[in-house]
Amino acid sequence: MEQIQGYQFAIDLNDNGMTRSLRSLRDEAKLLRSAMQANFAEVRSGEGIMAAYANKIEDAKRAIEGQRAYIERLKKEQDGLDLSTDKGRQAYVKYENQINTAKRAIASLEAQEKRATNALNTHKSGVLQLRDAVETSKRVNENYVTQLEAEGRKYAAQQAKVKGLINVRKKMGEQLSAEKGLLAQVEQTSGKMSKAYQEQAVRVAELSTKYVQNEKAIRESNVKTLDMSNTMIKFRDKVGSAGETAKNAFNKIKEHAYLAAGTVGALGKLSIDGAKKASEVSSQYQVIYNNLITSGESAAEATEKVKQMQEDGAKYSVKYGISQKEIADGYLELVKRGYSSTQALGAMNTELQGSIASGDDFSDVIKVASQTLEGFQMNVDKSGNPLKSVAEMSKQTKIAVNELAYTADVTSTDFQSLGKGMEYVNSTAHQAKFSLSETSAAMGILSNNGLEADKALVKLAA
């Protein structure tokens, strides 16, 4: 008795099932076919894809033999018919239709067997792993080169690019060899006219083209960097960075200098005076970029957002009369406190406005507003995730700054004193369901009664 994955079949493939009834042969041939489909999913789940394909090949062979046994029995039945009668002729046509249906089932099973064989050969060849390895190497190298370029490390980026291309070429060569071997196997299994062969032939042709393109990219790259030591690469990048910094400083001086004496007298605080200050601002934004990368932001996102910070910084400096260096320091303070680049961009304008409106030092406003937003969880959404919208962060910062500025304006306290108190009481107040306005108002009232805000927390906690 034939047994497959718990099924038993009474078909004796050697005697073509003559001991069984025609209906039993038909039903068991169908069951062999359906068992093949069920077994594939079961074996794949338990033993893996390669075992599943190997098992499917064997199941397909058994199902084909079952259909052939059924056909042979149908032909035997046809041979015993009396074709001189209408009944005999009608039965003959009925059996012939059943034979044709079984032949179509065999054709389908044979196609599935070939596909399973090709799939098994693909997995055995390691082609799939090689394809993944090539694509992964490309992405890793491209991202690393982009990061180095964003950091201004020109020669390090060029060297990394060449090394990455050479590494990809090696893996691509291994893949090309495996793809060609697989093409030969598909030809043997399915023939040159099959769809599987044509698809694999296209893969080989496309990969060959990519291999040639990779060779060209290597030739066009700065291969001289391969001969440079790490020390030399760092030195070349340092020299190049210094030249770029000087160039940027000169451009910033031209952009922000006010030539009229009256304007300089009134708004001199707004411009970056000289290459030294320009260099300091540029260095500060580089520190911000590094902090963003360390916190998990991508090089591309960090580059884009830092550029926006620089543009906003120049705009805000003119608008509010606060130096770009102070603004850059403010951005850095926010990022160091765990703000994302998006959150920092959303908070800055409002905090500058708060500094101007209250007359308090800008750095104090930054620290106090940040502490308050964090303590009252105004910088996260309902799920506790950081706000990702510049507009939403700006809205929340505006609420916090307005509440604090109002308290500082109408009571005897100020931002700095409020900050000392908020540093200790904001989380406790939030957990106790006190709103920011209630907390800041209470600290202001206590201050009016001769109790400094940094000591007011003791009263509030009580």
PENORHU-V417556 format. One record per residue. N is the residue number from 1. RES is the residue in three letters. PSI is psi as a letter, one per 40 degrees, with the letter a starting at -180 (* if undefined). D_FIRST is the distance of its C-alpha to the first C-alpha in Angstrom with 2 decimals. Layout:
n:N res:RES psi:PSI d_first:D_FIRST
n:N res:RES psi:PSI d_first:D_FIRST
//
This chain:
n:1 res:MET psi:h d_first:0.00
n:2 res:GLU psi:h d_first:3.84
n:3 res:GLN psi:h d_first:6.39
n:4 res:ILE psi:h d_first:10.04
n:5 res:GLN psi:f d_first:13.03
n:6 res:GLY psi:e d_first:11.80
n:7 res:TYR psi:i d_first:9.85
n:8 res:GLN psi:h d_first:6.33
n:9 res:PHE psi:h d_first:5.74
n:10 res:ALA psi:e d_first:5.25
n:11 res:ILE psi:h d_first:7.11
n:12 res:ASP psi:h d_first:7.20
n:13 res:LEU psi:e d_first:9.95
n:14 res:ASN psi:d d_first:11.78
n:15 res:ASP psi:e d_first:12.66
n:16 res:ASN psi:f d_first:13.20
n:17 res:GLY psi:f d_first:11.34
n:18 res:MET psi:d d_first:14.11
n:19 res:THR psi:e d_first:12.42
n:20 res:ARG psi:i d_first:12.38
n:21 res:SER psi:i d_first:15.69
n:22 res:LEU psi:d d_first:17.38
n:23 res:ARG psi:d d_first:17.61
n:24 res:SER psi:d d_first:13.94
n:25 res:LEU psi:d d_first:13.41
n:26 res:ARG psi:d d_first:16.39
n:27 res:ASP psi:d d_first:15.49
n:28 res:GLU psi:d d_first:12.06
n:29 res:ALA psi:d d_first:13.91
n:30 res:LYS psi:d d_first:16.56
n:31 res:LEU psi:d d_first:14.48
n:32 res:LEU psi:d d_first:13.12
n:33 res:ARG psi:d d_first:16.83
n:34 res:SER psi:d d_first:18.17
n:35 res:ALA psi:d d_first:15.80
n:36 res:MET psi:d d_first:17.27
n:37 res:GLN psi:d d_first:20.71
n:38 res:ALA psi:d d_first:20.11
n:39 res:ASN psi:d d_first:18.54
n:40 res:PHE psi:d d_first:21.63
n:41 res:ALA psi:d d_first:24.07
n:42 res:GLU psi:d d_first:22.29
n:43 res:VAL psi:d d_first:21.99
n:44 res:ARG psi:d d_first:25.52
n:45 res:SER psi:d d_first:26.91
n:46 res:GLY psi:d d_first:25.47
n:47 res:GLU psi:e d_first:25.36
n:48 res:GLY psi:i d_first:27.69
n:49 res:ILE psi:d d_first:27.97
n:50 res:MET psi:d d_first:27.10
n:51 res:ALA psi:d d_first:23.75
n:52 res:ALA psi:d d_first:23.07
n:53 res:TYR psi:d d_first:23.91
n:54 res:ALA psi:d d_first:21.89
n:55 res:ASN psi:d d_first:18.76
n:56 res:LYS psi:d d_first:19.68
n:57 res:ILE psi:d d_first:19.93
n:58 res:GLU psi:d d_first:16.35
n:59 res:ASP psi:d d_first:15.19
n:60 res:ALA psi:d d_first:17.56
n:61 res:LYS psi:d d_first:16.18
n:62 res:ARG psi:d d_first:12.64
n:63 res:ALA psi:d d_first:14.52
n:64 res:ILE psi:d d_first:16.73
n:65 res:GLU psi:d d_first:14.13
n:66 res:GLY psi:d d_first:12.84
n:67 res:GLN psi:d d_first:16.54
n:68 res:ARG psi:d d_first:17.19
n:69 res:ALA psi:d d_first:14.64
n:70 res:TYR psi:d d_first:16.41
n:71 res:ILE psi:d d_first:19.73
n:72 res:GLU psi:d d_first:19.10
n:73 res:ARG psi:d d_first:18.35
n:74 res:LEU psi:d d_first:21.50
n:75 res:LYS psi:d d_first:23.51
n:76 res:LYS psi:d d_first:22.56
n:77 res:GLU psi:d d_first:23.78
n:78 res:GLN psi:d d_first:26.93
n:79 res:ASP psi:d d_first:27.63
n:80 res:GLY psi:e d_first:27.82
n:81 res:LEU psi:i d_first:30.36
n:82 res:ASP psi:h d_first:34.06
n:83 res:LEU psi:e d_first:35.74
n:84 res:SER psi:e d_first:39.15
n:85 res:THR psi:i d_first:38.63
n:86 res:ASP psi:d d_first:38.66
n:87 res:LYS psi:d d_first:35.49
n:88 res:GLY psi:d d_first:33.68
n:89 res:ARG psi:d d_first:35.09
n:90 res:GLN psi:d d_first:34.21
n:91 res:ALA psi:d d_first:30.56
n:92 res:TYR psi:d d_first:30.54
n:93 res:VAL psi:d d_first:31.92
n:94 res:LYS psi:d d_first:29.40
n:95 res:TYR psi:d d_first:26.44
n:96 res:GLU psi:d d_first:28.29
n:97 res:ASN psi:d d_first:28.66
n:98 res:GLN psi:d d_first:24.96
n:99 res:ILE psi:d d_first:24.36
n:100 res:ASN psi:d d_first:26.96
n:101 res:THR psi:d d_first:25.45
n:102 res:ALA psi:d d_first:22.07
n:103 res:LYS psi:d d_first:24.12
n:104 res:ARG psi:d d_first:25.94
n:105 res:ALA psi:d d_first:22.76
n:106 res:ILE psi:d d_first:21.79
n:107 res:ALA psi:d d_first:25.34
n:108 res:SER psi:d d_first:25.17
n:109 res:LEU psi:d d_first:21.92
n:110 res:GLU psi:d d_first:23.49
n:111 res:ALA psi:d d_first:26.63
n:112 res:GLN psi:d d_first:24.86
n:113 res:GLU psi:d d_first:23.14
n:114 res:LYS psi:d d_first:26.67
n:115 res:ARG psi:d d_first:28.28
n:116 res:ALA psi:d d_first:25.83
n:117 res:THR psi:d d_first:26.48
n:118 res:ASN psi:d d_first:30.22
n:119 res:ALA psi:d d_first:30.17
n:120 res:LEU psi:d d_first:28.39
n:121 res:ASN psi:d d_first:30.96
n:122 res:THR psi:d d_first:33.72
n:123 res:HIS psi:d d_first:32.80
n:124 res:LYS psi:d d_first:32.39
n:125 res:SER psi:e d_first:35.78
n:126 res:GLY psi:e d_first:37.60
n:127 res:VAL psi:d d_first:39.32
n:128 res:LEU psi:d d_first:38.95
n:129 res:GLN psi:d d_first:40.63
n:130 res:LEU psi:d d_first:43.32
n:131 res:ARG psi:d d_first:44.04
n:132 res:ASP psi:d d_first:44.54
n:133 res:ALA psi:d d_first:46.69
n:134 res:VAL psi:d d_first:48.99
n:135 res:GLU psi:d d_first:49.54
n:136 res:THR psi:d d_first:50.12
n:137 res:SER psi:d d_first:52.65
n:138 res:LYS psi:d d_first:54.48
n:139 res:ARG psi:d d_first:54.82
n:140 res:VAL psi:d d_first:55.89
n:141 res:ASN psi:d d_first:58.50
n:142 res:GLU psi:d d_first:59.88
n:143 res:ASN psi:d d_first:60.28
n:144 res:TYR psi:d d_first:61.98
n:145 res:VAL psi:d d_first:64.35
n:146 res:THR psi:d d_first:65.20
n:147 res:GLN psi:d d_first:66.02
n:148 res:LEU psi:d d_first:68.28
n:149 res:GLU psi:d d_first:70.06
n:150 res:ALA psi:d d_first:70.63
n:151 res:GLU psi:e d_first:72.18
n:152 res:GLY psi:e d_first:74.52
n:153 res:ARG psi:g d_first:73.07
n:154 res:LYS psi:d d_first:73.31
n:155 res:TYR psi:d d_first:72.88
n:156 res:ALA psi:d d_first:70.11
n:157 res:ALA psi:d d_first:68.24
n:158 res:GLN psi:d d_first:68.80
n:159 res:GLN psi:d d_first:67.56
n:160 res:ALA psi:d d_first:64.46
n:161 res:LYS psi:d d_first:63.73
n:162 res:VAL psi:d d_first:63.90
n:163 res:LYS psi:d d_first:61.78
n:164 res:GLY psi:d d_first:59.19
n:165 res:LEU psi:d d_first:59.09
n:166 res:ILE psi:d d_first:58.65
n:167 res:ASN psi:d d_first:55.79
n:168 res:VAL psi:d d_first:54.10
n:169 res:ARG psi:d d_first:54.67
n:170 res:LYS psi:d d_first:52.87
n:171 res:LYS psi:d d_first:49.80
n:172 res:MET psi:d d_first:49.96
n:173 res:GLY psi:d d_first:50.01
n:174 res:GLU psi:d d_first:46.84
n:175 res:GLN psi:d d_first:45.19
n:176 res:LEU psi:d d_first:46.42
n:177 res:SER psi:d d_first:44.97
n:178 res:ALA psi:d d_first:41.54
n:179 res:GLU psi:d d_first:41.72
n:180 res:LYS psi:d d_first:42.55
n:181 res:GLY psi:d d_first:39.64
n:182 res:LEU psi:d d_first:37.30
n:183 res:LEU psi:d d_first:38.90
n:184 res:ALA psi:d d_first:38.03
n:185 res:GLN psi:d d_first:34.35
n:186 res:VAL psi:d d_first:34.28
n:187 res:GLU psi:d d_first:35.96
n:188 res:GLN psi:d d_first:33.32
n:189 res:THR psi:d d_first:30.43
n:190 res:SER psi:e d_first:32.02
n:191 res:GLY psi:i d_first:35.17
n:192 res:LYS psi:d d_first:38.83
n:193 res:MET psi:e d_first:38.90
n:194 res:SER psi:i d_first:36.27
n:195 res:LYS psi:d d_first:37.40
n:196 res:ALA psi:d d_first:35.88
n:197 res:TYR psi:d d_first:37.98
n:198 res:GLN psi:d d_first:41.11
n:199 res:GLU psi:d d_first:40.81
n:200 res:GLN psi:d d_first:40.41
n:201 res:ALA psi:d d_first:43.32
n:202 res:VAL psi:d d_first:45.48
n:203 res:ARG psi:d d_first:44.69
n:204 res:VAL psi:d d_first:45.77
n:205 res:ALA psi:d d_first:48.94
n:206 res:GLU psi:d d_first:49.88
n:207 res:LEU psi:d d_first:49.35
n:208 res:SER psi:d d_first:51.47
n:209 res:THR psi:d d_first:54.23
n:210 res:LYS psi:d d_first:54.10
n:211 res:TYR psi:d d_first:54.31
n:212 res:VAL psi:d d_first:57.46
n:213 res:GLN psi:d d_first:58.90
n:214 res:ASN psi:d d_first:58.34
n:215 res:GLU psi:d d_first:60.22
n:216 res:LYS psi:d d_first:63.05
n:217 res:ALA psi:d d_first:63.21
n:218 res:ILE psi:d d_first:63.57
n:219 res:ARG psi:d d_first:66.40
n:220 res:GLU psi:e d_first:68.17
n:221 res:SER psi:i d_first:67.96
n:222 res:ASN psi:g d_first:70.59
n:223 res:VAL psi:e d_first:69.05
n:224 res:LYS psi:d d_first:72.30
n:225 res:THR psi:e d_first:71.24
n:226 res:LEU psi:d d_first:68.60
n:227 res:ASP psi:e d_first:71.50
n:228 res:MET psi:h d_first:73.09
n:229 res:SER psi:i d_first:72.70
n:230 res:ASN psi:d d_first:71.88
n:231 res:THR psi:d d_first:75.54
n:232 res:MET psi:d d_first:76.73
n:233 res:ILE psi:d d_first:74.35
n:234 res:LYS psi:d d_first:75.66
n:235 res:PHE psi:d d_first:79.22
n:236 res:ARG psi:d d_first:78.80
n:237 res:ASP psi:d d_first:77.23
n:238 res:LYS psi:d d_first:80.04
n:239 res:VAL psi:d d_first:82.67
n:240 res:GLY psi:d d_first:81.00
n:241 res:SER psi:d d_first:80.64
n:242 res:ALA psi:d d_first:84.32
n:243 res:GLY psi:d d_first:85.34
n:244 res:GLU psi:d d_first:83.16
n:245 res:THR psi:d d_first:84.56
n:246 res:ALA psi:d d_first:88.09
n:247 res:LYS psi:d d_first:87.30
n:248 res:ASN psi:d d_first:85.75
n:249 res:ALA psi:d d_first:88.71
n:250 res:PHE psi:d d_first:91.17
n:251 res:ASN psi:d d_first:89.30
n:252 res:LYS psi:d d_first:89.26
n:253 res:ILE psi:d d_first:92.99
n:254 res:LYS psi:d d_first:93.70
n:255 res:GLU psi:d d_first:91.50
n:256 res:HIS psi:e d_first:92.86
n:257 res:ALA psi:i d_first:96.44
n:258 res:TYR psi:h d_first:99.18
n:259 res:LEU psi:d d_first:102.22
n:260 res:ALA psi:h d_first:104.76
n:261 res:ALA psi:d d_first:106.63
n:262 res:GLY psi:d d_first:106.68
n:263 res:THR psi:d d_first:102.93
n:264 res:VAL psi:d d_first:102.33
n:265 res:GLY psi:d d_first:104.62
n:266 res:ALA psi:d d_first:102.87
n:267 res:LEU psi:f d_first:99.28
n:268 res:GLY psi:d d_first:99.26
n:269 res:LYS psi:e d_first:96.64
n:270 res:LEU psi:d d_first:94.19
n:271 res:SER psi:i d_first:93.88
n:272 res:ILE psi:h d_first:92.49
n:273 res:ASP psi:g d_first:95.55
n:274 res:GLY psi:i d_first:94.92
n:275 res:ALA psi:d d_first:92.13
n:276 res:LYS psi:d d_first:91.80
n:277 res:LYS psi:d d_first:90.87
n:278 res:ALA psi:d d_first:88.58
n:279 res:SER psi:d d_first:86.81
n:280 res:GLU psi:d d_first:86.53
n:281 res:VAL psi:d d_first:84.94
n:282 res:SER psi:d d_first:82.52
n:283 res:SER psi:d d_first:81.58
n:284 res:GLN psi:d d_first:81.05
n:285 res:TYR psi:d d_first:78.61
n:286 res:GLN psi:d d_first:76.76
n:287 res:VAL psi:d d_first:76.46
n:288 res:ILE psi:d d_first:75.16
n:289 res:TYR psi:d d_first:72.55
n:290 res:ASN psi:d d_first:71.43
n:291 res:ASN psi:d d_first:71.18
n:292 res:LEU psi:d d_first:69.06
n:293 res:ILE psi:d d_first:66.64
n:294 res:THR psi:d d_first:66.48
n:295 res:SER psi:e d_first:65.73
n:296 res:GLY psi:e d_first:62.65
n:297 res:GLU psi:i d_first:63.96
n:298 res:SER psi:i d_first:62.90
n:299 res:ALA psi:d d_first:65.45
n:300 res:ALA psi:d d_first:65.63
n:301 res:GLU psi:d d_first:66.21
n:302 res:ALA psi:d d_first:68.73
n:303 res:THR psi:d d_first:70.61
n:304 res:GLU psi:d d_first:70.87
n:305 res:LYS psi:d d_first:72.00
n:306 res:VAL psi:d d_first:74.51
n:307 res:LYS psi:d d_first:76.01
n:308 res:GLN psi:d d_first:76.39
n:309 res:MET psi:d d_first:78.03
n:310 res:GLN psi:d d_first:80.55
n:311 res:GLU psi:d d_first:81.38
n:312 res:ASP psi:d d_first:81.75
n:313 res:GLY psi:d d_first:83.76
n:314 res:ALA psi:d d_first:86.26
n:315 res:LYS psi:d d_first:86.54
n:316 res:TYR psi:d d_first:86.94
n:317 res:SER psi:d d_first:89.50
n:318 res:VAL psi:d d_first:91.77
n:319 res:LYS psi:d d_first:91.15
n:320 res:TYR psi:e d_first:91.69
n:321 res:GLY psi:f d_first:93.86
n:322 res:ILE psi:h d_first:91.47
n:323 res:SER psi:i d_first:90.85
n:324 res:GLN psi:d d_first:87.58
n:325 res:LYS psi:d d_first:87.30
n:326 res:GLU psi:d d_first:87.45
n:327 res:ILE psi:d d_first:84.84
n:328 res:ALA psi:d d_first:82.56
n:329 res:ASP psi:d d_first:83.14
n:330 res:GLY psi:d d_first:82.16
n:331 res:TYR psi:d d_first:78.88
n:332 res:LEU psi:d d_first:78.16
n:333 res:GLU psi:d d_first:78.94
n:334 res:LEU psi:d d_first:76.48
n:335 res:VAL psi:d d_first:73.69
n:336 res:LYS psi:d d_first:74.32
n:337 res:ARG psi:e d_first:74.03
n:338 res:GLY psi:e d_first:70.47
n:339 res:TYR psi:i d_first:71.22
n:340 res:SER psi:i d_first:68.99
n:341 res:SER psi:d d_first:70.84
n:342 res:THR psi:d d_first:70.40
n:343 res:GLN psi:d d_first:71.88
n:344 res:ALA psi:d d_first:74.78
n:345 res:LEU psi:d d_first:75.62
n:346 res:GLY psi:d d_first:75.55
n:347 res:ALA psi:d d_first:77.81
n:348 res:MET psi:d d_first:80.50
n:349 res:ASN psi:d d_first:82.65
n:350 res:THR psi:d d_first:83.02
n:351 res:GLU psi:d d_first:83.87
n:352 res:LEU psi:d d_first:86.53
n:353 res:GLN psi:d d_first:87.94
n:354 res:GLY psi:d d_first:87.99
n:355 res:SER psi:d d_first:89.95
n:356 res:ILE psi:d d_first:92.52
n:357 res:ALA psi:d d_first:92.87
n:358 res:SER psi:d d_first:93.27
n:359 res:GLY psi:e d_first:95.25
n:360 res:ASP psi:i d_first:93.04
n:361 res:ASP psi:h d_first:91.84
n:362 res:PHE psi:d d_first:88.79
n:363 res:SER psi:d d_first:86.92
n:364 res:ASP psi:d d_first:87.55
n:365 res:VAL psi:d d_first:86.17
n:366 res:ILE psi:d d_first:83.02
n:367 res:LYS psi:d d_first:82.38
n:368 res:VAL psi:d d_first:83.28
n:369 res:ALA psi:d d_first:81.36
n:370 res:SER psi:d d_first:78.26
n:371 res:GLN psi:d d_first:78.46
n:372 res:THR psi:d d_first:78.93
n:373 res:LEU psi:d d_first:76.04
n:374 res:GLU psi:d d_first:73.74
n:375 res:GLY psi:d d_first:75.10
n:376 res:PHE psi:e d_first:74.75
n:377 res:GLN psi:f d_first:71.39
n:378 res:MET psi:e d_first:72.83
n:379 res:ASN psi:e d_first:71.10
n:380 res:VAL psi:i d_first:67.57
n:381 res:ASP psi:a d_first:65.78
n:382 res:LYS psi:d d_first:64.54
n:383 res:SER psi:e d_first:61.33
n:384 res:GLY psi:e d_first:63.36
n:385 res:ASN psi:i d_first:62.60
n:386 res:PRO psi:i d_first:65.55
n:387 res:LEU psi:h d_first:67.20
n:388 res:LYS psi:e d_first:66.11
n:389 res:SER psi:h d_first:68.75
n:390 res:VAL psi:d d_first:72.23
n:391 res:ALA psi:d d_first:73.66
n:392 res:GLU psi:d d_first:72.17
n:393 res:MET psi:d d_first:73.32
n:394 res:SER psi:d d_first:76.75
n:395 res:LYS psi:d d_first:76.92
n:396 res:GLN psi:d d_first:76.09
n:397 res:THR psi:d d_first:78.51
n:398 res:LYS psi:d d_first:81.23
n:399 res:ILE psi:d d_first:80.82
n:400 res:ALA psi:d d_first:81.07
n:401 res:VAL psi:d d_first:83.99
n:402 res:ASN psi:d d_first:85.90
n:403 res:GLU psi:d d_first:85.59
n:404 res:LEU psi:d d_first:86.74
n:405 res:ALA psi:d d_first:89.50
n:406 res:TYR psi:d d_first:90.83
n:407 res:THR psi:d d_first:91.01
n:408 res:ALA psi:d d_first:92.70
n:409 res:ASP psi:d d_first:95.15
n:410 res:VAL psi:e d_first:96.28
n:411 res:THR psi:a d_first:96.35
n:412 res:SER psi:e d_first:97.94
n:413 res:THR psi:i d_first:94.71
n:414 res:ASP psi:i d_first:93.22
n:415 res:PHE psi:d d_first:89.87
n:416 res:GLN psi:d d_first:90.13
n:417 res:SER psi:d d_first:90.90
n:418 res:LEU psi:d d_first:88.22
n:419 res:GLY psi:d d_first:85.77
n:420 res:LYS psi:d d_first:86.64
n:421 res:GLY psi:d d_first:86.07
n:422 res:MET psi:d d_first:82.93
n:423 res:GLU psi:d d_first:81.42
n:424 res:TYR psi:d d_first:81.27
n:425 res:VAL psi:e d_first:81.14
n:426 res:ASN psi:d d_first:78.99
n:427 res:SER psi:d d_first:75.55
n:428 res:THR psi:d d_first:76.93
n:429 res:ALA psi:d d_first:78.59
n:430 res:HIS psi:d d_first:75.45
n:431 res:GLN psi:d d_first:73.38
n:432 res:ALA psi:e d_first:76.13
n:433 res:LYS psi:e d_first:75.76
n:434 res:PHE psi:h d_first:79.18
n:435 res:SER psi:i d_first:79.41
n:436 res:LEU psi:d d_first:80.88
n:437 res:SER psi:d d_first:84.02
n:438 res:GLU psi:d d_first:84.58
n:439 res:THR psi:d d_first:84.11
n:440 res:SER psi:d d_first:86.37
n:441 res:ALA psi:d d_first:88.99
n:442 res:ALA psi:d d_first:89.06
n:443 res:MET psi:d d_first:89.55
n:444 res:GLY psi:d d_first:92.32
n:445 res:ILE psi:d d_first:94.10
n:446 res:LEU psi:d d_first:93.98
n:447 res:SER psi:d d_first:95.40
n:448 res:ASN psi:d d_first:98.23
n:449 res:ASN psi:f d_first:99.05
n:450 res:GLY psi:e d_first:99.56
n:451 res:LEU psi:h d_first:96.09
n:452 res:GLU psi:i d_first:94.51
n:453 res:ALA psi:d d_first:91.10
n:454 res:ASP psi:e d_first:89.48
n:455 res:LYS psi:e d_first:90.71
n:456 res:ALA psi:d d_first:89.89
n:457 res:LEU psi:d d_first:86.28
n:458 res:VAL psi:d d_first:87.40
n:459 res:LYS psi:d d_first:88.97
n:460 res:LEU psi:d d_first:85.97
n:461 res:ALA psi:d d_first:83.56
n:462 res:ALA psi:* d_first:85.74
//
